Amino acid sequence: MRRMGSIPFGYKLILPYVLCLLIAVLTVGLFAYAHSVNSLREKTRENLQGTLRQMRDNIRYRTDDIERISNSLYYNYSLQNALRRYDQGWYSYETMTRTLMPALENLLNYTASNIGLSLYLQNETLPEVFYKDGGLNPLLSTKRYEIYHMQRIQDADWYRMLEFSGNLPGLSRWQQILRDQEDGNISLLQRLDDVQRGKEIGLVRVAVQIKDLLDSVDYRKIGEYSTLVVLDDNGRIVMQSSPEGTEGSSSRTEPGELVLSESLHGLGWQLQAYIPYSLFDQSANEVRRMTLLVCLVSAVVLAALGIWVSGYFSRRIQKIVGSLNAFHDGDFHKRIRFKGNDELAQIAIAFNRMGSNMEELIHKNYVADLQKKEAELESLQAQINPHFLYNTLSSINRLAQFGDIDKLHIMVQELAKFYRLSLNRGEILTTVGKEIEHAKAYVAIQCIKYGERLSVYYDIDPEVLEYATVKLILQPLIENALEHAWFGATLGIRLVVAKRDSEIVFKVIDNGVGMNADIIRQIMAPEGPRIGYGIRNVDSRIKLHHGSGYGVIIASRSGIGACIQISIPCRM
């Protein structure tokens, strides 16, 4: 037991660390060895499936682009109105040149791919427009549009067998018709309906080359020795991309291959990828070997490194802990000596400097706090005493001249009470009751001065009178209201003092001119202007004595008066 107790703390930590490290590394290594093949196949399958989805989305984007062209014709209501007119002559010419042909020209410029736009119409008053290609694929040359009458295709097998899925409006489907299969094209067929009358007025055909739709199908995006095929709804290969570049006639499934598939919605086709498993097995073997090697090397290196680092830093940290314990016991003479210039050596230097200066800083901060409190109080008293005393003595002089002895007697008595409570034997704290008496003495003097123009009301909770408070917090707020709140010939002030949970709340409410938000910000700003200095002084002294959670809050708007609230903790 003694030998175990004598082992350094750093080694006590490193031994369980090394044991847990070896167990964890071996467990992870065995798990990786057993499941690397399946994990690799699953991850690769997800990546390949994501690549197929991206190809599917690219194809869907191309088909959507073509469908938007067809829908633009379907929802062209001005075109529908023109196609309802069966007038010949000038009206037929006007419909062709001003409505139909410009609409078709604009749609040809909608996409960069070469497309063939054919419009079959029930309205035979409009002339036909078409080209003779001589057996060549028309989409190899340029974009173009053609206009036919519906009677040309009504007896065609592909038209009679044409079936649309869904309901009105905008029935459409992709299908190879006429020479599409020989030319390598496919067409989007969409009924052109009279939306208002609910009947068919034509057929729209947008032909596009299959290689333009499927240009994103490239086996190199999947990997070497892979094959990509696109199958139609009959299982025939529409397009194949592989290293050999061979073509087939139907879908295939060979042993030793992973088969992935994505449906090409709209076209009704399937995109399939064939990836040989041999590629996965070869990569999996390499991953297994590397996993075992990395686990073994990591276990050895981390164990050795952990032992060395633990021993090195534990010795230095023990020195710092010992010095901190000495500081905790009040011994500020403890010092640390480390060789070198690393972070721990810098900590030691800072620690030694801290020990040298700590007592001096504690003393200076303590004295500074006391001096600040005294300076705040003296500053406030210096503002109150001369100016207030001068004004009060002037009022006493006038009362004496007019011979108003009763008011003179009250003013002198209240003035004496005011200064007796202000001085408070030089103490910073007083009771809430005395602070209220001090405010009432100030108000009594001002009521004699202003007469009936000033009305003051008191709402005092007797329960709070014995609690302690910083002195001279109410009189500056009342004085501020008398100086700045006058709005007309009269002014009303209400003083409320109440207990709320563990706090005492003072409120000085007036019905004066009020303050806007900008003035409130100036008053409460620490380095604000001279305006509202008394309020800011009260807030600073309360926060200094009771903490930042207490102080002054101003609620006011221009024209509706102001409410200045003070909150302090309940303390005896």
TORDO-739968 format. One record per residue (C-alpha): x, y, z negated; residue number from 1. Coordinates in Angstrom, 2 decimals. Each point is the difference from the previous one (the first is absolute). Layout:
BEGIN
(node (X Y Z) NUM)
...
***
This chain:
BEGIN
(node (0.00 0.00 0.00) 1)
(node (2.84 2.35 -0.81) 2)
(node (1.67 -0.76 3.30) 3)
(node (-3.26 0.76 1.86) 4)
(node (-0.40 3.21 -1.96) 5)
(node (3.51 1.08 0.93) 6)
(node (-0.68 -0.26 3.76) 7)
(node (-0.18 3.50 1.55) 8)
(node (-3.40 1.25 0.92) 9)
(node (0.94 0.23 3.68) 10)
(node (0.79 -3.72 0.17) 11)
(node (-3.24 -0.86 -1.76) 12)
(node (-1.79 1.73 2.86) 13)
(node (2.14 -1.37 2.84) 14)
(node (-0.29 -3.70 -0.93) 15)
(node (-3.83 -0.15 0.39) 16)
(node (0.39 2.19 3.08) 17)
(node (2.42 -2.43 1.65) 18)
(node (-2.17 -3.00 -0.89) 19)
(node (-3.19 1.63 1.34) 20)
(node (1.91 1.15 3.08) 21)
(node (1.18 -3.50 0.85) 22)
(node (-3.47 -1.50 -0.50) 23)
(node (-1.61 2.73 2.11) 24)
(node (2.55 -0.28 2.82) 25)
(node (-0.25 -3.79 0.14) 26)
(node (-3.80 0.11 -0.06) 27)
(node (-0.14 2.57 2.76) 28)
(node (2.57 -1.93 2.04) 29)
(node (-1.90 -3.28 -0.24) 30)
(node (-3.29 1.70 0.79) 31)
(node (1.50 1.77 2.99) 32)
(node (1.57 -3.25 1.22) 33)
(node (-3.31 -1.85 -0.23) 34)
(node (-2.23 2.66 1.51) 35)
(node (2.22 1.99 2.35) 36)
(node (-1.23 -1.76 3.12) 37)
(node (-3.69 0.54 -0.74) 38)
(node (0.60 3.59 -1.10) 39)
(node (1.99 0.76 3.12) 40)
(node (-2.61 -1.57 2.24) 41)
(node (-2.84 1.85 -1.71) 42)
(node (1.79 3.34 0.13) 43)
(node (0.99 -0.52 3.61) 44)
(node (-3.55 -1.08 0.82) 45)
(node (-1.36 3.22 -1.57) 46)
(node (2.51 2.12 1.93) 47)
(node (-0.77 -1.75 3.27) 48)
(node (-3.74 0.25 -0.67) 49)
(node (0.47 3.71 -0.63) 50)
(node (1.84 0.33 3.32) 51)
(node (-2.84 -1.79 1.74) 52)
(node (-2.50 2.34 -1.66) 53)
(node (1.99 2.97 1.25) 54)
(node (-0.09 -1.42 3.53) 55)
(node (-3.75 -0.61 -0.42) 56)
(node (-0.50 3.58 -1.17) 57)
(node (2.01 1.35 2.97) 58)
(node (-2.18 -2.00 2.37) 59)
(node (-3.11 1.18 -1.86) 60)
(node (1.19 3.58 0.39) 61)
(node (0.29 -0.49 3.76) 62)
(node (-3.44 -1.60 0.29) 63)
(node (-1.53 2.71 -2.20) 64)
(node (1.55 2.58 2.31) 65)
(node (-1.73 -1.59 2.98) 66)
(node (-3.27 -0.33 -1.94) 67)
(node (0.09 3.69 -0.86) 68)
(node (0.11 0.78 3.73) 69)
(node (-3.10 -2.12 0.57) 70)
(node (-1.77 1.48 -3.04) 71)
(node (0.72 3.51 1.24) 72)
(node (-2.09 -0.76 3.07) 73)
(node (-2.70 -1.70 -2.05) 74)
(node (-0.46 2.97 -2.36) 75)
(node (0.28 2.65 2.73) 76)
(node (-3.60 1.25 -0.23) 77)
(node (0.47 2.61 2.73) 78)
(node (1.04 -2.83 2.31) 79)
(node (-3.07 -2.02 -1.00) 80)
(node (-2.24 2.97 0.77) 81)
(node (1.61 0.34 3.42) 82)
(node (-0.38 -3.71 0.80) 83)
(node (-3.75 0.17 -0.72) 84)
(node (-0.46 2.37 2.95) 85)
(node (-0.78 -1.81 3.23) 86)
(node (-0.05 3.13 2.13) 87)
(node (1.90 -0.13 3.25) 88)
(node (1.82 2.65 1.95) 89)
(node (1.46 2.89 -1.97) 90)
(node (-0.93 -1.44 -3.41) 91)
(node (1.82 -3.25 0.79) 92)
(node (3.08 1.90 1.13) 93)
(node (-0.11 2.25 -3.08) 94)
(node (-0.23 -3.06 -2.33) 95)
(node (3.00 -1.62 1.66) 96)
(node (2.28 3.05 0.17) 97)
(node (-0.88 1.78 -3.25) 98)
(node (-0.82 -2.82 -2.41) 99)
(node (0.92 -3.54 1.02) 100)
(node (3.35 0.41 1.79) 101)
(node (1.50 2.48 -2.54) 102)
(node (-1.02 -2.32 -2.86) 103)
(node (1.71 -2.98 1.65) 104)
(node (3.13 2.05 0.79) 105)
(node (0.31 1.07 -3.63) 106)
(node (-0.32 -3.59 -1.24) 107)
(node (2.82 -1.17 2.29) 108)
(node (2.34 2.44 -1.73) 109)
(node (-0.98 -1.30 -3.45) 110)
(node (2.60 -2.79 -0.01) 111)
(node (3.53 -0.39 1.35) 112)
(node (-0.67 -3.53 1.34) 113)
(node (-1.16 -0.61 3.56) 114)
(node (-3.70 -0.81 -0.18) 115)
(node (-2.76 -0.51 2.49) 116)
(node (-3.31 1.64 -0.88) 117)
(node (-3.05 -1.29 1.88) 118)
(node (-3.53 1.30 -0.48) 119)
(node (-3.01 -1.98 1.24) 120)
(node (-3.18 2.15 0.14) 121)
(node (-3.71 -0.68 0.38) 122)
(node (-0.39 3.45 1.56) 123)
(node (0.54 -0.60 3.71) 124)
(node (-0.45 3.64 0.93) 125)
(node (3.64 0.51 -1.03) 126)
(node (2.61 -0.99 2.62) 127)
(node (2.52 -2.82 -0.57) 128)
(node (3.72 0.67 -0.38) 129)
(node (2.44 -2.95 0.33) 130)
(node (3.30 -1.16 1.50) 131)
(node (1.10 -2.91 2.19) 132)
(node (3.18 -1.60 -1.40) 133)
(node (0.65 -2.78 2.44) 134)
(node (0.46 -2.69 -2.66) 135)
(node (2.51 1.93 -2.16) 136)
(node (-0.39 0.63 -3.72) 137)
(node (-1.34 3.59 -0.10) 138)
(node (1.40 0.61 -3.52) 139)
(node (3.60 -0.33 1.25) 140)
(node (-0.19 3.30 1.83) 141)
(node (-1.92 2.64 -1.94) 142)
(node (-3.03 0.83 -2.10) 143)
(node (-3.26 0.39 1.84) 144)
(node (-3.77 -0.14 -0.30) 145)
(node (-2.72 -1.47 2.23) 146)
(node (-3.77 0.45 0.16) 147)
(node (-2.29 -2.78 1.22) 148)
(node (-3.72 -0.71 0.16) 149)
(node (-1.30 -2.76 -2.28) 150)
(node (-1.44 -1.91 2.96) 151)
(node (3.55 -1.03 0.93) 152)
(node (0.39 -2.15 -3.10) 153)
(node (-3.55 -1.03 -0.92) 154)
(node (0.35 -3.29 1.93) 155)
(node (3.59 -0.66 -1.14) 156)
(node (0.45 -3.06 -2.22) 157)
(node (2.11 1.83 -2.57) 158)
(node (-2.67 2.68 -0.41) 159)
(node (-2.91 -2.41 -0.30) 160)
(node (1.92 -2.02 -2.59) 161)
(node (1.12 3.09 -1.88) 162)
(node (-1.12 -0.06 -3.62) 163)
(node (0.60 2.78 -2.49) 164)
(node (0.27 -0.61 -3.75) 165)
(node (-1.76 2.33 -2.40) 166)
(node (-2.80 2.50 0.38) 167)
(node (-0.34 3.44 1.48) 168)
(node (1.75 2.38 0.16) 169)
(node (3.24 -0.65 1.89) 170)
(node (-0.04 -3.70 0.88) 171)
(node (3.41 -1.06 1.37) 172)
(node (2.34 -2.97 0.48) 173)
(node (3.43 -0.86 1.42) 174)
(node (-0.08 -2.36 2.99) 175)
(node (1.98 -0.87 3.11) 176)
(node (-2.17 0.57 3.09) 177)
(node (0.48 0.20 3.75) 178)
(node (3.80 -0.05 0.65) 179)
(node (1.08 0.68 -3.60) 180)
(node (1.43 -3.49 -0.57) 181)
(node (2.04 0.02 3.23) 182)
(node (1.31 3.55 -0.65) 183)
(node (0.76 -0.59 -3.68) 184)
(node (-2.64 2.50 -1.14) 185)
(node (-2.90 0.01 -2.43) 186)
(node (-3.05 2.25 -0.03) 187)
(node (-2.06 1.61 -2.71) 188)
(node (-3.67 -0.13 1.05) 189)
(node (-2.50 2.24 -1.73) 190)
(node (-3.64 0.70 0.71) 191)
(node (-0.83 3.61 0.75) 192)
(node (-3.36 0.67 -1.64) 193)
(node (-2.47 2.85 0.08) 194)
(node (-0.06 0.58 -3.75) 195)
(node (-3.22 2.04 0.07) 196)
(node (-1.98 -2.45 2.16) 197)
(node (1.73 -3.17 -1.27) 198)
(node (0.74 -1.56 3.39) 199)
(node (3.10 -0.92 1.98) 200)
(node (1.15 2.56 2.58) 201)
(node (3.32 -1.54 0.97) 202)
(node (3.12 -1.94 -0.91) 203)
(node (3.49 1.25 -0.85) 204)
(node (3.08 -2.08 0.82) 205)
(node (3.46 0.99 -1.23) 206)
(node (2.69 -2.28 1.44) 207)
(node (3.47 -0.15 -1.57) 208)
(node (3.05 -2.22 0.54) 209)
(node (0.35 -2.75 -2.59) 210)
(node (3.73 0.67 -0.31) 211)
(node (-0.81 3.60 -1.02) 212)
(node (-2.30 -1.25 -2.76) 213)
(node (2.47 -2.64 -1.18) 214)
(node (3.30 1.86 0.44) 215)
(node (0.65 -0.27 -3.79) 216)
(node (0.05 -3.84 0.20) 217)
(node (3.74 -0.76 -0.09) 218)
(node (1.53 -3.15 -1.52) 219)
(node (3.13 1.95 -1.03) 220)
(node (-2.07 1.74 -2.67) 221)
(node (-0.59 -3.43 -1.58) 222)
(node (3.46 -1.53 0.43) 223)
(node (2.15 -2.10 2.28) 224)
(node (-1.33 -3.33 1.26) 225)
(node (-3.55 1.16 -0.82) 226)
(node (-2.88 0.10 2.43) 227)
(node (-2.97 2.36 0.21) 228)
(node (-3.09 -0.83 2.03) 229)
(node (-3.33 1.72 0.58) 230)
(node (-2.93 -2.41 0.55) 231)
(node (-3.35 0.91 1.48) 232)
(node (-3.32 -1.30 -1.30) 233)
(node (0.41 -3.19 2.08) 234)
(node (3.43 -0.77 -1.48) 235)
(node (1.90 0.95 3.16) 236)
(node (3.29 1.91 -0.37) 237)
(node (-0.49 3.55 1.16) 238)
(node (3.56 1.06 -0.85) 239)
(node (3.08 -1.70 -1.46) 240)
(node (3.19 1.52 -1.41) 241)
(node (2.90 -2.36 -0.76) 242)
(node (3.76 -0.33 0.65) 243)
(node (-0.71 -2.34 2.93) 244)
(node (-2.80 2.21 1.36) 245)
(node (-2.07 -3.06 0.98) 246)
(node (-3.69 0.14 0.61) 247)
(node (-2.60 -2.54 -1.04) 248)
(node (-3.63 -0.70 0.55) 249)
(node (-1.28 -0.79 -3.49) 250)
(node (0.89 0.31 -3.67) 251)
(node (2.66 -2.26 -1.50) 252)
(node (0.97 -1.31 -3.43) 253)
(node (3.34 -1.80 -0.24) 254)
(node (1.35 -1.72 -3.13) 255)
(node (2.63 1.91 -1.96) 256)
(node (-1.52 3.40 0.73) 257)
(node (-1.77 2.57 -2.12) 258)
(node (-3.10 1.33 1.77) 259)
(node (-1.40 3.44 -0.85) 260)
(node (-3.09 1.51 1.57) 261)
(node (-1.84 3.32 0.18) 262)
(node (-3.34 0.68 1.70) 263)
(node (-0.14 2.82 2.54) 264)
(node (-3.45 1.36 -0.77) 265)
(node (-1.85 1.51 2.88) 266)
(node (1.89 -2.01 2.61) 267)
(node (-0.97 -3.32 -1.60) 268)
(node (3.59 -1.25 0.39) 269)
(node (2.52 -1.54 -2.41) 270)
(node (3.61 1.07 -0.60) 271)
(node (2.08 -2.99 -1.12) 272)
(node (3.65 -0.31 -1.08) 273)
(node (2.03 -3.25 -0.07) 274)
(node (3.09 0.07 -2.26) 275)
(node (2.24 -3.10 -0.41) 276)
(node (0.45 -1.22 -3.60) 277)
(node (3.67 -0.71 0.66) 278)
(node (0.74 3.70 -0.30) 279)
(node (-1.57 0.07 -3.48) 280)
(node (1.88 -3.11 -1.18) 281)
(node (3.36 1.36 1.02) 282)
(node (-0.59 3.29 -1.80) 283)
(node (-1.39 -1.80 -3.05) 284)
(node (3.16 -2.11 -0.37) 285)
(node (2.13 3.10 0.04) 286)
(node (-2.23 1.67 -2.59) 287)
(node (0.22 -3.02 -2.30) 288)
(node (3.80 -0.11 0.14) 289)
(node (0.30 3.71 -0.57) 290)
(node (-2.48 -0.11 -2.89) 291)
(node (1.99 -2.66 -1.87) 292)
(node (3.28 1.76 0.60) 293)
(node (-1.33 3.40 -1.09) 294)
(node (-1.59 -1.46 -3.14) 295)
(node (3.24 -1.67 -1.13) 296)
(node (2.18 3.00 0.70) 297)
(node (-2.50 2.36 -1.63) 298)
(node (-0.20 -2.11 -3.15) 299)
(node (3.78 -0.08 -0.46) 300)
(node (0.59 3.65 0.81) 301)
(node (-2.89 1.35 -2.07) 302)
(node (0.91 -2.12 -3.00) 303)
(node (3.63 1.11 0.04) 304)
(node (-0.91 3.60 0.61) 305)
(node (-2.61 -0.02 -2.76) 306)
(node (2.48 -1.38 -2.54) 307)
(node (2.63 2.56 0.85) 308)
(node (-2.34 2.97 0.10) 309)
(node (-1.71 -0.98 -3.23) 310)
(node (3.27 -0.30 -1.88) 311)
(node (1.37 3.24 1.38) 312)
(node (-3.00 2.19 -0.69) 313)
(node (-1.09 -1.63 -3.23) 314)
(node (3.24 1.05 -1.69) 315)
(node (-0.42 3.60 1.05) 316)
(node (-3.68 0.13 -0.81) 317)
(node (0.67 -1.37 -3.48) 318)
(node (2.28 2.96 -0.64) 319)
(node (-2.71 2.42 1.10) 320)
(node (-2.62 -1.79 -2.12) 321)
(node (2.24 0.19 -3.03) 322)
(node (0.54 3.72 0.44) 323)
(node (-3.74 0.58 0.47) 324)
(node (-0.70 -1.85 -3.24) 325)
(node (2.51 2.29 -1.72) 326)
(node (-1.82 3.05 1.41) 327)
(node (-3.26 -1.46 -1.22) 328)
(node (1.46 -0.14 -3.50) 329)
(node (1.05 3.65 0.22) 330)
(node (3.70 -0.55 0.74) 331)
(node (0.76 2.33 2.91) 332)
(node (3.77 -0.56 -0.21) 333)
(node (-0.07 -3.35 1.84) 334)
(node (1.86 0.06 3.35) 335)
(node (0.42 -2.40 2.96) 336)
(node (3.17 -0.54 2.04) 337)
(node (-0.18 -1.73 3.42) 338)
(node (2.75 -0.29 2.59) 339)
(node (-0.68 0.91 3.59) 340)
(node (-2.35 2.48 1.61) 341)
(node (-3.10 -2.09 0.69) 342)
(node (-3.57 0.75 -1.10) 343)
(node (0.47 -1.57 -3.44) 344)
(node (3.10 2.11 -0.57) 345)
(node (-1.99 3.09 0.97) 346)
(node (-2.76 -1.08 -2.38) 347)
(node (2.61 -0.28 -2.75) 348)
(node (1.29 3.52 0.73) 349)
(node (-3.52 1.39 0.00) 350)
(node (-0.78 -1.95 -3.17) 351)
(node (3.00 1.46 -1.80) 352)
(node (-0.89 3.49 1.17) 353)
(node (-3.57 -0.54 -1.17) 354)
(node (1.21 -1.03 -3.44) 355)
(node (2.13 3.12 -0.27) 356)
(node (-2.81 2.34 0.95) 357)
(node (-3.10 -1.69 -1.44) 358)
(node (0.04 1.59 -3.45) 359)
(node (0.73 3.42 1.42) 360)
(node (-2.80 -0.32 2.56) 361)
(node (-2.49 -1.20 -2.62) 362)
(node (0.85 2.96 -2.19) 363)
(node (-0.19 2.49 2.88) 364)
(node (-3.34 -1.33 1.24) 365)
(node (-1.50 0.04 -3.46) 366)
(node (1.11 3.57 -0.61) 367)
(node (-1.09 1.05 3.49) 368)
(node (-3.51 -1.36 -0.58) 369)
(node (-0.31 1.92 -3.25) 370)
(node (1.32 3.18 1.59) 371)
(node (-2.36 -0.36 2.95) 372)
(node (-3.01 -0.39 -2.26) 373)
(node (1.00 3.03 -2.03) 374)
(node (0.73 2.04 3.12) 375)
(node (-3.43 -0.85 1.49) 376)
(node (-1.78 1.07 -3.15) 377)
(node (2.06 3.17 -0.39) 378)
(node (-0.62 0.86 3.65) 379)
(node (-3.76 -0.31 -0.43) 380)
(node (0.01 1.97 -3.22) 381)
(node (2.15 2.67 1.63) 382)
(node (-2.67 0.39 2.68) 383)
(node (-2.87 0.11 -2.48) 384)
(node (1.31 2.18 -2.80) 385)
(node (1.05 3.37 1.55) 386)
(node (-2.66 0.44 2.62) 387)
(node (-2.87 -1.37 -2.09) 388)
(node (1.08 1.93 -3.10) 389)
(node (0.26 3.24 1.95) 390)
(node (-3.49 -0.38 1.50) 391)
(node (-1.53 -0.97 -3.35) 392)
(node (1.58 2.93 -1.87) 393)
(node (-1.27 2.33 2.73) 394)
(node (-3.51 -1.38 -0.54) 395)
(node (0.36 0.47 -3.80) 396)
(node (1.06 3.61 0.59) 397)
(node (-3.08 0.69 2.12) 398)
(node (-2.29 -1.61 -2.57) 399)
(node (1.55 2.16 -2.72) 400)
(node (-0.51 3.14 2.07) 401)
(node (-3.65 -0.86 0.60) 402)
(node (-0.48 -0.92 -3.64) 403)
(node (-1.28 -3.51 0.71) 404)
(node (1.21 -1.40 -3.32) 405)
(node (-1.80 -3.36 0.23) 406)
(node (1.56 -0.93 3.34) 407)
(node (3.31 1.41 -1.19) 408)
(node (-0.10 -2.22 -3.08) 409)
(node (-0.86 -3.13 2.09) 410)
(node (2.74 0.68 2.55) 411)
(node (2.71 0.50 -2.64) 412)
(node (-1.10 -3.14 -1.83) 413)
(node (-0.02 -2.12 3.17) 414)
(node (3.34 1.43 1.10) 415)
(node (1.55 -1.04 -3.30) 416)
(node (-1.48 -3.49 0.31) 417)
(node (1.25 -0.24 3.61) 418)
(node (3.62 0.72 -0.89) 419)
(node (-0.08 -2.10 -3.14) 420)
(node (-1.08 -3.03 2.04) 421)
(node (2.40 0.86 2.85) 422)
(node (3.04 -0.01 -2.24) 423)
(node (-1.00 -3.23 -1.82) 424)
(node (3.20 0.19 -2.10) 425)
(node (2.08 -0.60 3.14) 426)
(node (-1.40 -3.51 0.57) 427)
(node (-0.85 -1.30 3.50) 428)
(node (-2.93 -2.19 -1.04) 429)
(node (-3.25 1.02 -1.63) 430)
(node (-3.45 -1.52 -0.45) 431)
(node (-2.78 0.17 2.54) 432)
(node (-2.11 1.91 -2.53) 433)
(node (2.64 2.72 -0.44) 434)
(node (0.52 0.22 3.77) 435)
(node (-3.74 0.58 0.41) 436)
(node (0.05 2.66 -2.77) 437)
(node (2.88 1.69 1.80) 438)
(node (-1.98 0.03 3.26) 439)
(node (-3.11 1.32 -1.79) 440)
(node (2.05 2.81 -1.57) 441)
(node (1.23 0.99 3.45) 442)
(node (-3.54 -0.17 1.41) 443)
(node (-1.41 2.11 -2.87) 444)
(node (2.50 2.77 0.80) 445)
(node (-0.86 -0.14 3.70) 446)
(node (-3.76 0.01 -0.71) 447)
(node (0.41 3.31 -1.85) 448)
(node (1.95 1.32 2.98) 449)
(node (-2.45 -1.15 2.74) 450)
(node (-3.21 0.13 -2.00) 451)
(node (-3.08 -1.50 1.65) 452)
(node (1.89 -0.58 3.24) 453)
(node (1.67 -3.08 -1.50) 454)
(node (-1.86 -3.10 -1.27) 455)
(node (1.87 -2.93 -1.58) 456)
(node (-1.58 -3.33 -1.02) 457)
(node (1.51 -2.81 -2.09) 458)
(node (-0.66 -3.74 0.22) 459)
(node (2.32 -1.55 -2.63) 460)
(node (-0.01 -3.62 -1.20) 461)
(node (0.68 0.13 -3.79) 462)
(node (1.72 -3.40 0.20) 463)
(node (3.05 1.42 1.79) 464)
(node (0.86 2.86 -2.37) 465)
(node (2.61 -1.91 -2.04) 466)
(node (2.00 -1.37 2.94) 467)
(node (3.39 1.51 0.86) 468)
(node (0.69 2.06 3.11) 469)
(node (2.64 2.27 1.49) 470)
(node (-0.88 3.55 -1.05) 471)
(node (-0.90 2.87 2.34) 472)
(node (-1.71 -2.06 2.72) 473)
(node (-3.53 1.51 0.00) 474)
(node (0.71 3.74 -0.29) 475)
(node (2.04 0.19 3.30) 476)
(node (-2.86 -1.66 1.91) 477)
(node (-2.61 2.42 -1.42) 478)
(node (2.31 2.92 0.70) 479)
(node (0.45 -1.20 3.59) 480)
(node (-3.80 -0.08 0.48) 481)
(node (-0.35 3.55 -1.42) 482)
(node (2.69 1.30 2.37) 483)
(node (-0.97 -1.73 3.25) 484)
(node (-3.55 -1.43 -0.18) 485)
(node (-2.16 3.16 -0.05) 486)
(node (-2.67 -0.18 2.66) 487)
(node (-2.34 2.93 -0.50) 488)
(node (-0.75 1.82 -3.26) 489)
(node (-0.26 -3.03 -2.31) 490)
(node (1.97 -3.16 -0.73) 491)
(node (-1.01 -3.18 -1.84) 492)
(node (2.51 -2.37 -1.56) 493)
(node (-0.68 -3.37 -1.61) 494)
(node (2.51 -1.80 -2.21) 495)
(node (-0.56 -3.78 -0.32) 496)
(node (2.05 -2.27 -2.27) 497)
(node (-0.86 -3.73 -0.20) 498)
(node (1.51 -3.42 -0.58) 499)
(node (0.09 -2.43 2.95) 500)
(node (1.28 -3.48 -0.80) 501)
(node (3.55 0.52 -1.31) 502)
(node (0.28 3.58 1.29) 503)
(node (-1.11 3.47 -1.02) 504)
(node (-1.33 2.09 2.89) 505)
(node (-0.12 3.82 -0.01) 506)
(node (-1.98 1.81 2.71) 507)
(node (-0.07 3.74 0.70) 508)
(node (-2.87 0.61 2.44) 509)
(node (-0.88 3.36 1.54) 510)
(node (-2.54 1.22 2.51) 511)
(node (2.39 2.38 1.69) 512)
(node (1.43 0.45 3.46) 513)
(node (1.66 -3.45 0.13) 514)
(node (3.16 -1.11 1.80) 515)
(node (0.69 -1.70 3.32) 516)
(node (2.20 -3.05 0.41) 517)
(node (3.02 2.04 1.09) 518)
(node (0.00 2.12 -3.17) 519)
(node (-0.38 -3.12 -2.15) 520)
(node (3.07 -1.52 1.69) 521)
(node (1.97 3.19 -0.65) 522)
(node (-0.99 0.03 -3.66) 523)
(node (0.98 -3.63 -0.59) 524)
(node (3.21 0.11 2.04) 525)
(node (3.04 -0.36 -2.32) 526)
(node (1.80 2.90 1.66) 527)
(node (-3.14 1.88 0.98) 528)
(node (-0.52 3.79 0.00) 529)
(node (-0.85 2.06 -3.03) 530)
(node (-3.71 -0.59 0.51) 531)
(node (-1.42 -2.38 -2.61) 532)
(node (3.29 -0.16 -1.92) 533)
(node (-1.84 -0.48 -3.30) 534)
(node (-1.87 -3.06 1.32) 535)
(node (3.20 -1.50 1.43) 536)
(node (1.78 0.70 -3.31) 537)
(node (-2.72 -1.85 -1.94) 538)
(node (0.16 -2.98 2.40) 539)
(node (3.80 -0.23 -0.26) 540)
(node (0.01 0.12 -3.81) 541)
(node (-2.67 -2.71 -0.28) 542)
(node (1.85 -2.29 2.43) 543)
(node (3.25 0.66 -1.82) 544)
(node (-1.50 -0.95 -3.35) 545)
(node (-2.49 -2.77 0.94) 546)
(node (1.20 -1.34 3.38) 547)
(node (-0.91 0.40 3.68) 548)
(node (-3.37 -1.76 -0.46) 549)
(node (-1.42 3.08 -1.76) 550)
(node (-0.26 3.68 0.86) 551)
(node (-2.17 2.48 1.90) 552)
(node (-2.45 -0.72 2.83) 553)
(node (-1.71 2.83 1.94) 554)
(node (-3.33 -0.48 1.78) 555)
(node (-1.32 3.03 1.86) 556)
(node (-1.30 1.39 3.25) 557)
(node (-0.35 3.57 1.13) 558)
(node (-3.22 1.62 -1.20) 559)
(node (-1.12 -2.71 -2.46) 560)
(node (2.33 0.53 -2.97) 561)
(node (2.71 -2.23 -1.41) 562)
(node (0.48 -2.84 -2.51) 563)
(node (3.46 -0.35 -1.53) 564)
(node (0.38 -3.27 -1.91) 565)
(node (2.72 -1.00 -2.48) 566)
(node (0.49 -3.58 -1.18) 567)
(node (2.20 -1.07 -2.95) 568)
(node (0.24 -3.29 -1.93) 569)
(node (-1.81 -0.49 -3.30) 570)
(node (2.71 0.28 -2.62) 571)
(node (-0.09 1.05 -3.59) 572)
***
